[in-house]
């Protein structure tokens, strides 16, 4: 379990390229209790990195798509609904709107506001 948890921690922090993490996670079964917790701070970090030009919209989408439906990643209470909504928007640009600078700023503003409350 430690290997899986370490991979998940690297995934939610996006500490390295996604492909190797995604490939390593395929060796584990899908059904599993949450081992790590995605927080608004993780998402804020991803959005700041996008706004700074460190990562592309495609990387953000791939990251969000990877974390969105994993049973082994929980969402921090009391922000669970906000986290789910923002991750959905980032993972589904064809159903919502593609990520751009303005959308990233708005989402980051919502997250930062929730963190202040």
C-alpha angles and dihedrals in degrees: 000000000000091000091051093046092048091050091049092049090052089047097052091045091043089223094161140010112308101229097070091046092048091049093048091050092056090076091067127077117254097231109080139126116256110284098176135026125231109216134192087251091062091053092044089054092051092049093047090051089051092048090049090053094244093122133023131239088251091057091048090050093048091048093049092045090052095051098036102083104022114127090204093063117073127195120237117252132255089027097051097115093048091048092049092048096048093044089050091051092049094045096046109046092154091057097039117018130298115263114261135157095274094047091048091051092050093048091046090050091053092049094047090048091052090050091054093052 
